[in-house]
Amino acid sequence: MYKSQCSVLTAQNATETVKTLIDTLVIPQGVKSIVGVGAQISVAGLTTLEDVTGMLELESDDMAPWGGTQQFLVGGMITGLTSGAVGMNPYLHPTNIPVTPSARVKISMTYNKAQTINPSTRAQLVYE
């Protein structure tokens, strides 16, 4: 049976194009691996055309086999609308990343371009 864990929804600076820590999650007991990673971007709406894409990054000092970080592309929002309506196709990256129970995983987001829409980001980890 799969387990799932979501981070808090973290507001990011509208002009941020640097890595921003979203949350730190603790791996639950009985978990062997992360089998899925996803991100949710939340915005109030678009008034201009914007490219809302970025990189989700997982880091852990508690899990030596990782060799540093794991990075995942975050799909873009539908940017053809300027009526205030936005949409983002949810996507869960399939993975098989070994983990250590009770290890801490830092989750960060870096947007590719400066934003004027004040985005917030949340991440989801799915465990086996």
C-alpha positions in Angstrom: 0.0 0.0 0.0 1.3 3.4 -0.9 1.5 6.3 1.6 1.5 9.9 0.7 2.7 13.1 2.3 2.2 16.7 1.3 4.2 19.8 2.3 2.8 23.1 3.4 1.7 25.6 0.8 4.6 28.1 0.8 4.3 31.6 -0.7 7.2 32.6 -2.8 8.5 36.1 -3.7 6.9 37.3 -6.9 10.3 38.0 -8.5 12.0 35.0 -7.1 14.2 33.0 -9.5 16.4 31.4 -6.8 15.9 28.2 -4.8 13.3 28.7 -2.0 12.8 26.1 0.7 9.1 25.0 0.7 9.1 22.6 3.6 11.1 19.8 5.3 9.3 16.4 5.6 10.3 13.5 7.8 10.1 10.0 6.1 7.5 7.8 7.9 8.4 4.5 9.5 8.0 1.4 7.3 8.8 3.3 4.1 11.4 1.9 1.7 11.4 4.3 -1.2 9.8 7.4 -2.7 7.9 6.2 -5.8 6.4 9.5 -6.8 7.1 13.3 -6.6 4.8 16.1 -7.6 4.3 19.8 -7.2 1.3 22.1 -7.0 1.6 25.8 -8.0 -1.2 28.0 -6.7 -1.8 31.6 -8.0 -4.6 34.1 -7.7 -4.8 34.4 -11.5 -3.0 35.8 -14.5 -3.5 39.2 -16.0 -0.6 39.0 -18.4 0.9 36.0 -20.2 3.5 34.3 -18.0 5.7 31.3 -18.2 5.1 29.5 -14.8 7.7 26.7 -14.8 10.4 25.6 -12.5 12.5 23.0 -10.8 11.5 21.0 -7.7 14.4 19.8 -5.7 14.7 17.2 -2.9 17.8 17.2 -0.6 18.7 15.1 2.4 21.8 14.9 4.6 20.4 11.8 6.2 20.4 9.5 3.2 23.9 8.9 1.7 22.8 6.9 -1.4 21.3 10.0 -2.9 24.6 11.6 -3.7 23.3 15.1 -3.1 20.0 16.2 -4.6 17.2 14.9 -6.8 15.7 17.4 -9.3 12.3 17.3 -11.0 10.9 19.6 -13.7 7.6 21.3 -12.8 5.3 21.5 -15.8 4.1 24.9 -16.9 0.7 26.5 -16.4 -1.6 27.1 -19.3 -0.5 30.6 -20.1 -2.7 31.5 -23.1 -5.4 33.1 -21.0 -5.4 36.6 -19.6 -8.9 36.5 -18.1 -7.6 35.5 -14.7 -8.2 31.8 -15.2 -5.2 29.5 -15.0 -4.8 25.8 -15.2 -2.0 23.4 -14.5 -2.1 19.7 -15.5 -1.1 17.8 -12.3 1.8 15.4 -12.9 3.4 13.0 -10.5 7.0 12.0 -11.5 7.4 8.2 -11.1 10.6 7.5 -9.1 12.3 4.8 -7.2 14.4 6.7 -4.7 15.6 4.6 -1.6 14.9 6.3 1.7 15.7 5.9 5.4 12.8 6.1 7.9 12.9 9.2 10.1 15.2 11.0 7.6 14.5 14.6 6.8 13.9 15.7 3.2 14.2 19.4 2.3 11.9 20.4 -0.5 12.7 23.5 -2.6 11.4 25.2 -5.7 13.1 27.5 -8.2 11.0 29.3 -10.8 12.6 29.7 -14.2 11.5 33.3 -14.6 10.4 36.2 -12.4 6.7 36.1 -11.7 4.2 38.9 -11.2 1.5 36.5 -9.9 2.8 35.8 -6.4 2.9 32.0 -6.7 2.8 29.5 -3.9 4.1 26.0 -4.1 3.3 22.7 -2.4 5.0 19.3 -2.9 3.8 15.7 -2.6 5.9 12.6 -1.9 4.4 9.2 -2.5 6.0 6.3 -0.6 6.2 2.5 -0.8 
